[in-house]
Amino acid sequence: MFDLLDPQGALNIGDYVYNTDYHQFYLLSNILDTAIHGPTFIKSGKHALNILKDRLRPYAVKNYDFTIIDCPPNLEVFVIFLLPAIL
């Protein structure tokens, strides 16, 4: 997620999706450092709030029947602003 949410980054999402031990269950992992992007999104304006939707949703719709997003148990910028943009 860190690279996916970097506003300056250009990437192939498929390179960051990993197989798991479960049949047809894939994972896009995250690291704690992702939280440093929060202030950048707030300062960057409305377009930054759609970055997750714009990068992740087309890939997910094309490749999967279901997508589960596990959010952190807090009210950081990602939960408040970015996640609703996907839904």
DSSP file (Angstrom, degrees, kcal/mol; ACC not computed):
  #  RESIDUE AA STRUCTURE BP1 BP2  ACC     N-H-->O    O-->H-N    N-H-->O    O-->H-N    TCO  KAPPA ALPHA  PHI   PSI    X-CA   Y-CA   Z-CA
    1    1 A M     >        0   0    0      0, 0.0     4,-2.5     0, 0.0     5,-0.2   0.000 360.0 360.0 360.0 -32.9    0.0    0.0    0.0
    2    2 A F  T  4  +     0   0    0      1,-0.2     4,-0.5     2,-0.2     3,-0.1   0.944 360.0  38.0 -55.1 -51.7    2.9    2.4    0.7
    3    3 A D  T >4 S+     0   0    0      1,-0.2     3,-0.8     2,-0.2    -1,-0.2   0.871 114.2  56.1 -68.3 -37.2    3.9    2.5   -2.9
    4    4 A L  T 34 S+     0   0    0      1,-0.2    -1,-0.2     9,-0.1    -2,-0.2   0.858 109.8  45.5 -63.0 -36.4    0.3    2.4   -4.2
    5    5 A L  T 3< S+     0   0    0     -4,-2.5    -1,-0.2    -3,-0.1    -2,-0.2   0.485  81.3 113.6 -89.1  -3.3   -0.6    5.5   -2.2
    6    6 A D    X   -     0   0    0     -3,-0.8     3,-1.7    -4,-0.5    -3,-0.0  -0.587  60.3-150.2 -70.4 114.9    2.5    7.5   -3.1
    7    7 A P  T 3  S+     0   0    0      0, 0.0    -1,-0.2     0, 0.0    -4,-0.0   0.764  96.8  48.2 -59.1 -25.0    1.1   10.4   -5.2
    8    8 A Q  T 3  S+     0   0    0      2,-0.0     2,-0.2    -3,-0.0    -2,-0.1   0.544  93.7 103.7 -89.9  -8.5    4.3   10.6   -7.2
    9    9 A G    <   -     0   0    0     -3,-1.7     2,-0.4    -6,-0.2    -6,-0.0  -0.483  48.7-167.6 -83.6 144.1    4.5    6.9   -7.8
   10   10 A A        +     0   0    0     -2,-0.2     2,-0.3     2,-0.0    -6,-0.0  -0.998  30.2 150.3-123.6 125.1    3.7    5.1  -11.0
   11   11 A L        -     0   0    0     -2,-0.4     2,-0.7    -7,-0.1     3,-0.1  -0.945  51.7-110.5-152.2 167.1    3.4    1.4  -10.6
   12   12 A N    >   -     0   0    0     -2,-0.3     3,-1.9     1,-0.1     4,-0.3  -0.928  25.8-154.1-102.7 110.9    1.8   -1.9  -11.8
   13   13 A I  G >> S+     0   0    0     -2,-0.7     3,-2.4     1,-0.3     4,-0.5   0.843  90.3  67.3 -57.0 -36.0   -0.5   -3.0   -9.0
   14   14 A G  G >4 S+     0   0    0      1,-0.3     3,-0.6     2,-0.2    -1,-0.3   0.763  90.7  63.6 -57.0 -25.9   -0.1   -6.7  -10.0
   15   15 A D  G <4 S+     0   0    0     -3,-1.9    -1,-0.3     1,-0.2    -2,-0.2   0.669 105.9  45.3 -70.9 -15.5    3.5   -6.5   -8.9
   16   16 A Y  G <4 S+     0   0    0     -3,-2.4    13,-0.5    -4,-0.3     2,-0.5   0.407  90.0  95.6-109.2  -0.8    2.3   -5.8   -5.3
   17   17 A V  E <<  -A   28   0A   0     -3,-0.6     2,-0.3    -4,-0.5    11,-0.2  -0.818  59.8-161.2 -95.5 128.1   -0.4   -8.5   -5.1
   18   18 A Y  E     -A   27   0A   0      9,-3.1     9,-2.4    -2,-0.5     2,-0.1  -0.842  16.6-119.7-114.6 144.9    0.8  -11.7   -3.5
   19   19 A N  E     -A   26   0A   0     -2,-0.3     2,-0.2     7,-0.2     7,-0.2  -0.402  29.5-157.6 -69.1 155.0   -0.6  -15.3   -3.5
   20   20 A T        -     0   0    0      5,-0.9     5,-0.2     2,-0.5     4,-0.1  -0.701  35.0 -97.8-122.5-179.9   -1.5  -16.8   -0.1
   21   21 A D  S    S+     0   0    0     -2,-0.2     2,-0.4     2,-0.1     5,-0.1   0.543 100.0  89.0 -75.4  -6.4   -1.9  -20.4    1.0
   22   22 A Y  S >  S-     0   0    0      3,-0.3     3,-1.6     1,-0.1    -2,-0.5  -0.773  92.2-101.4 -98.3 138.1   -5.6  -20.1    0.5
   23   23 A H  T 3  S-     0   0    0     -2,-0.4     3,-0.1     1,-0.3    -2,-0.1  -0.340 100.6  -7.7 -58.8 126.1   -7.2  -20.9   -2.9
   24   24 A Q  T 3  S+     0   0    0      1,-0.2     2,-0.5    -4,-0.1    -1,-0.3   0.802 101.5 126.3  54.5  37.2   -8.0  -17.8   -4.9
   25   25 A F    <   -     0   0    0     -3,-1.6    -5,-0.9    -5,-0.2    -3,-0.3  -0.982  36.0-178.4-125.1 118.8   -7.2  -15.5   -2.0
   26   26 A Y  E     -A   19   0A   0     -2,-0.5     2,-0.4    -7,-0.2    -7,-0.2  -0.759  12.1-144.5-119.3 162.5   -4.6  -12.7   -2.7
   27   27 A L  E     -A   18   0A   0     -9,-2.4    -9,-3.1    -2,-0.3     2,-0.6  -0.985  14.9-166.4-135.1 134.4   -3.1  -10.0   -0.5
   28   28 A L  E     -A   17   0A   0     -2,-0.4   -11,-0.1   -11,-0.2   -12,-0.0  -0.943  35.2-153.3-112.2 103.3   -2.0   -6.5   -1.0
   29   29 A S        -     0   0    0     -2,-0.6     2,-0.3   -13,-0.5   -27,-0.2  -0.158   9.2-153.8 -81.8 171.6    0.1   -5.9    2.1
   30   30 A N        -     0   0    0    -29,-0.2     2,-0.3   -28,-0.1    -1,-0.0  -0.898   2.5-147.4-137.7 163.7    0.8   -2.7    4.0
   31   31 A I    >   -     0   0    0     -2,-0.3     3,-1.6     1,-0.1     4,-0.2  -0.908  31.2-111.1-130.3 161.5    3.5   -1.3    6.3
   32   32 A L  G >  S+     0   0    0     -2,-0.3     3,-1.8     1,-0.3     4,-0.2   0.810 109.6  71.8 -62.4 -30.3    3.3    1.1    9.2
   33   33 A D  G >  S+     0   0    0      1,-0.3     3,-1.9     2,-0.2     4,-0.3   0.650  74.8  84.1 -63.1 -13.6    5.2    3.8    7.2
   34   34 A T  G X  S+     0   0    0     -3,-1.6     3,-2.1     1,-0.3     4,-0.3   0.818  74.7  72.8 -58.3 -29.8    2.1    4.3    5.0
   35   35 A A  G X  S+     0   0    0     -3,-1.8     3,-1.4     1,-0.3    -1,-0.3   0.742  80.5  71.9 -59.0 -23.2    0.9    6.6    7.7
   36   36 A I  G <  S+     0   0    0     -3,-1.9     4,-0.5     1,-0.3    -1,-0.3   0.728  87.8  64.1 -67.5 -18.2    3.4    9.2    6.6
   37   37 A H  G <> S+     0   0    0     -3,-2.1     4,-2.0    -4,-0.3     3,-0.3   0.714  80.8  86.1 -74.4 -19.4    1.4    9.8    3.5
   38   38 A G  H <> S+     0   0    0     -3,-1.4     4,-1.9    -4,-0.3     3,-0.3   0.905  88.7  44.1 -49.9 -56.8   -1.6   11.1    5.5
   39   39 A P  H  > S+     0   0    0      0, 0.0     4,-2.2     0, 0.0    -1,-0.2   0.849 110.0  58.2 -60.0 -33.1   -0.5   14.8    5.8
   40   40 A T  H  > S+     0   0    0     -4,-0.5     4,-1.8    -3,-0.3    -2,-0.2   0.915 106.2  48.3 -62.0 -42.8    0.4   14.7    2.1
   41   41 A F  H  X S+     0   0    0     -4,-2.0     4,-0.8    -3,-0.3     7,-0.2   0.902 110.6  50.4 -65.3 -40.9   -3.1   13.8    1.1
   42   42 A I  H  < S+     0   0    0     -4,-1.9     3,-0.4     1,-0.2    -1,-0.2   0.906 115.7  42.3 -64.0 -40.8   -4.6   16.4    3.3
   43   43 A K  H  < S+     0   0    0     -4,-2.2    -1,-0.2     1,-0.2    -2,-0.2   0.762 105.9  64.2 -75.8 -26.3   -2.4   19.1    1.8
   44   44 A S  H  < S-     0   0    0     -4,-1.8     3,-0.3     1,-0.2    -1,-0.2   0.638  99.3-131.6 -80.1 -14.3   -2.7   17.9   -1.8
   45   45 A G    >X  -     0   0    0     -4,-0.8     3,-1.0    -3,-0.4     4,-0.7  -0.392  45.0 -35.0  95.5-173.7   -6.4   18.6   -2.2
   46   46 A K  H >> S+     0   0    0      1,-0.3     3,-1.0     2,-0.2     4,-0.6   0.820 125.5  62.2 -60.2 -38.3   -9.4   16.7   -3.4
   47   47 A H  H >4 S+     0   0    0     -3,-0.3     3,-1.0     1,-0.3    -1,-0.3   0.846  99.4  57.1 -60.0 -32.8   -7.6   14.8   -6.2
   48   48 A A  H X4 S+     0   0    0     -3,-1.0     3,-1.2     1,-0.2     4,-0.3   0.793  96.1  64.0 -68.3 -26.6   -5.4   13.1   -3.7
   49   49 A L  H << S+     0   0    0     -3,-1.0     4,-0.3    -4,-0.7    -1,-0.2   0.690 102.2  50.2 -70.9 -17.1   -8.4   11.7   -1.9
   50   50 A N  T <X S+     0   0    0     -3,-1.0     4,-3.2    -4,-0.6    -1,-0.3   0.375  79.5 100.5 -98.5   3.0   -9.3    9.7   -4.9
   51   51 A I  H <> S+     0   0    0     -3,-1.2     4,-1.9     1,-0.2     5,-0.3   0.880  82.5  48.0 -61.1 -40.2   -5.8    8.1   -5.4
   52   52 A L  H  >>S+     0   0    0     -4,-0.3     4,-2.8    -3,-0.2     5,-0.7   0.940 115.8  44.2 -66.2 -45.9   -6.7    4.8   -3.8
   53   53 A K  H  >5S+     0   0    0     -4,-0.3     4,-1.2     1,-0.2    -2,-0.2   0.940 113.9  50.1 -62.1 -47.5   -9.9    4.5   -5.9
   54   54 A D  H  <5S+     0   0    0     -4,-3.2    -1,-0.2     1,-0.2    -2,-0.2   0.819 121.8  32.2 -64.5 -32.0   -8.2    5.6   -9.1
   55   55 A R  H  <5S+     0   0    0     -4,-1.9     4,-0.5    -5,-0.2    -2,-0.2   0.854 127.7  32.4 -94.0 -39.3   -5.4    3.1   -8.7
   56   56 A L  H  X5S+     0   0    0     -4,-2.8     4,-2.6    -5,-0.3     5,-0.2   0.889 107.0  61.8 -90.2 -41.8   -6.9    0.1   -7.0
   57   57 A R  H  X<S+     0   0    0     -4,-1.2     4,-3.0    -5,-0.7     5,-0.3   0.907 102.0  49.6 -60.0 -48.4  -10.5   -0.1   -8.1
   58   58 A P  H  > S+     0   0    0      0, 0.0     4,-1.9     0, 0.0    -1,-0.2   0.909 114.5  46.8 -58.1 -39.6   -9.9   -0.7  -11.8
   59   59 A Y  H  > S+     0   0    0     -4,-0.5     4,-1.9     2,-0.2    -2,-0.2   0.933 114.2  47.0 -65.5 -45.4   -7.4   -3.4  -11.1
   60   60 A A  H  X S+     0   0    0     -4,-2.6     4,-2.4     1,-0.2    -1,-0.2   0.911 112.0  49.4 -64.8 -43.2   -9.7   -5.1   -8.5
   61   61 A V  H  < S+     0   0    0     -4,-3.0    -1,-0.2     1,-0.2    -2,-0.2   0.894 113.9  46.8 -63.0 -40.0  -12.8   -4.9  -10.8
   62   62 A K  H  < S+     0   0    0     -4,-1.9    -1,-0.2    -5,-0.3    -2,-0.2   0.838 124.5  28.8 -70.3 -33.9  -10.9   -6.5  -13.7
   63   63 A N  H  < S+     0   0    0     -4,-1.9     2,-0.3    -5,-0.1    -2,-0.2   0.615 114.9  45.1-108.2 -14.7   -9.2   -9.3  -11.7
   64   64 A Y     <  -     0   0    0     -4,-2.4     3,-0.1    -5,-0.2    -1,-0.1  -0.944  51.4-149.4-137.7 152.3  -11.5  -10.2   -8.8
   65   65 A D  S    S+     0   0    0     -2,-0.3     2,-0.3     1,-0.2    -1,-0.1   0.799  92.6  24.0 -83.0 -33.1  -15.1  -10.9   -7.9
   66   66 A F        -     0   0    0     -6,-0.0     2,-0.4     2,-0.0    -1,-0.2  -0.976  62.5-164.8-135.1 146.3  -14.8   -9.7   -4.4
   67   67 A T        -     0   0    0     -2,-0.3     2,-0.5    -3,-0.1    -6,-0.0  -0.996   5.5-163.6-131.6 127.9  -12.4   -7.2   -2.6
   68   68 A I        -     0   0    0     -2,-0.4     2,-0.6     2,-0.0    -2,-0.0  -0.947   3.6-162.5-112.0 127.5  -12.1   -7.0    1.1
   69   69 A I        -     0   0    0     -2,-0.5     2,-0.7    14,-0.0    -2,-0.0  -0.946   4.0-157.8-113.9 117.3  -10.4   -4.0    2.6
   70   70 A D        -     0   0    0     -2,-0.6    -2,-0.0     0, 0.0     0, 0.0  -0.846  15.7-159.8 -96.3 113.4   -9.2   -4.3    6.2
   71   71 A C        -     0   0    0     -2,-0.7    -2,-0.0     1,-0.1     8,-0.0  -0.580  23.7 -99.8 -94.2 154.0   -8.9   -0.9    7.7
   72   72 A P        -     0   0    0      0, 0.0     2,-1.7     0, 0.0    -1,-0.1  -0.365  37.7-110.2 -66.6 152.7   -6.9    0.1   10.8
   73   73 A P  S    S+     0   0    0      0, 0.0     2,-0.3     0, 0.0    -2,-0.0  -0.245  91.6  71.7 -82.8  52.0   -8.9    0.4   14.0
   74   74 A N  S    S-     0   0    0     -2,-1.7     2,-0.0     2,-0.1     5,-0.0  -0.875  88.3-105.9-148.7-178.9   -8.5    4.2   14.2
   75   75 A L        +     0   0    0     -2,-0.3     0, 0.0     4,-0.1     0, 0.0  -0.301  57.8 150.8-112.1  48.3   -9.8    7.3   12.4
   76   76 A E    >>  -     0   0    0     -4,-0.1     4,-2.1     1,-0.1     3,-0.8  -0.175  65.7 -90.4 -69.8 172.2   -6.7    8.2   10.4
   77   77 A V  H 3>>S+     0   0    0      1,-0.2     4,-2.6     2,-0.2     5,-1.2   0.797 123.8  60.5 -56.1 -32.9   -6.9   10.1    7.1
   78   78 A F  I 34>S+     0   0    0      3,-0.2     5,-2.3     1,-0.2    -1,-0.2   0.880 109.8  39.9 -67.3 -37.6   -7.1    6.8    5.2
   79   79 A V  I <45S+     0   0    0     -3,-0.8    -2,-0.2     3,-0.2    -1,-0.2   0.904 120.8  43.0 -77.0 -42.2  -10.2    5.6    6.9
   80   80 A I  I  <5S+     0   0    0     -4,-2.1    -2,-0.2     3,-0.1    -3,-0.2   0.921 132.9  11.8 -72.3 -45.4  -12.0    8.9    6.9
   81   81 A F  I  X5S+     0   0    0     -4,-2.6     4,-0.6    -5,-0.2    -3,-0.2   0.848 126.3  42.7-105.3 -42.9  -11.2   10.2    3.4
   82   82 A L  I >><S+     0   0    0     -5,-1.2     4,-0.6     2,-0.2     3,-0.6   0.917 106.8  53.8 -81.7 -43.7   -9.7    7.5    1.2
   83   83 A L  H >><S+     0   0    0     -5,-2.3     3,-1.7     1,-0.2     4,-1.2   0.917 104.2  54.3 -61.8 -45.8  -11.8    4.4    1.9
   84   84 A P  H 34 S+     0   0    0      0, 0.0    -1,-0.2     0, 0.0    -2,-0.2   0.798  99.0  65.7 -59.3 -25.2  -15.2    6.0    1.2
   85   85 A A  H << S+     0   0    0     -3,-0.6    -2,-0.2    -4,-0.6    -3,-0.1   0.779 100.9  50.1 -65.8 -25.2  -13.9    7.1   -2.2
   86   86 A I  H <<        0   0    0     -3,-1.7    -1,-0.2    -4,-0.6    -3,-0.1   0.885 360.0 360.0 -78.4 -40.0  -13.6    3.4   -3.2
   87   87 A L     <        0   0    0     -4,-1.2    -1,-0.2     0, 0.0    -2,-0.2   0.466 360.0 360.0 -71.3 360.0  -17.1    2.4   -2.2
